[in-house]
Amino acid sequence: MFDIFVTGARLATSDDVAEALLEYFRVLADQGRTELVSIPALLDGQPAQAWLTLGAGTPLVAVRSEPQLPLSLEGEDLAAWSIRRRAAVLAGTTAGFDWDEQN
């Protein structure tokens, strides 16, 4: 589980979603772009859907929570896949990103 800190908010999300966010953030920053991303998260211990602005000039901090708690959020697999695909499209490496083949 990761805590994501962005623009004054603290959100908890799964490892997979957080790792996808960090990769997409890197690609966006490298290209000087900013985009809106939606992720499943916990806010004050309650399930939530969060929308984050990611990219160049947007501070983002991800902290792996300890102890690591098992966390399963509805929609996390699709969110992580979608974020990774968006990063791959920007980076020009979209091979292997067919959702039907993933499931």
NORRA-V787588 format. One record per residue. N is the residue number from 0. SS is DSSP state (hx for helix, st for strand, lp for the rest). PSI is psi in radians with two decimals (* if undefined). OMEGA is omega as a letter, one per 30 degrees, with the letter a starting at -180 (* if undefined). Layout:
n = [N N]
ss = [SS SS]
psi = [PSI PSI]
omega = [OMEGA OMEGA]
This chain:
n = [0 1 2 3 4 5 6 7 8 9 10 11 12 13 14 15 16 17 18 19 20 21 22 23 24 25 26 27 28 29 30 31 32 33 34 35 36 37 38 39 40 41 42 43 44 45 46 47 48 49 50 51 52 53 54 55 56 57 58 59 60 61 62 63 64 65 66 67 68 69 70 71 72 73 74 75 76 77 78 79 80 81 82 83 84 85 86 87 88 89 90 91 92 93 94 95 96 97 98 99 100 101 102]
ss = [lp st st st st st lp lp st st st st st lp hx hx hx hx hx hx hx hx hx hx hx hx hx hx hx hx lp lp lp st st st st st st st st st st lp lp st st st st st st st st st st lp lp lp lp st st st st st lp lp lp lp lp lp lp lp lp lp lp hx hx hx hx hx hx hx hx hx hx hx hx hx hx hx hx lp lp lp lp lp lp lp hx hx hx hx lp]
psi = [2.49 2.54 2.26 2.21 2.08 2.31 0.84 0.00 2.63 2.13 2.50 2.41 3.01 2.80 -0.80 -0.80 -0.78 -0.76 -0.67 -0.73 -0.80 -0.70 -0.78 -0.72 -0.78 -0.79 -0.77 -0.80 -0.72 -0.57 0.06 0.51 2.82 2.39 2.81 2.31 2.47 2.35 2.64 2.46 3.03 2.30 2.05 0.65 0.01 2.46 2.43 2.79 2.13 2.49 2.18 2.48 2.11 2.62 -2.84 2.26 0.02 1.99 2.38 2.28 2.30 2.23 2.15 2.18 2.47 2.43 2.69 2.12 2.45 2.29 2.19 2.09 2.40 2.23 0.07 -0.65 -0.82 -0.71 -0.83 -0.76 -0.79 -0.74 -0.77 -0.67 -0.74 -0.71 -0.73 -0.70 -0.81 -0.63 -0.17 0.46 1.24 0.03 2.38 0.26 0.80 2.00 -0.71 -0.60 -0.43 -0.44 *]
omega = [l l l l l l l a l a l l a l a a a l l l a l l l a a l a l a l a l l l a l l l a l l a l a l a l a l a l a l a l l l l l l a l a l f a l l a l a l l a a l l a l a l l l l l a l l a l a a a l a l a a l a a *]
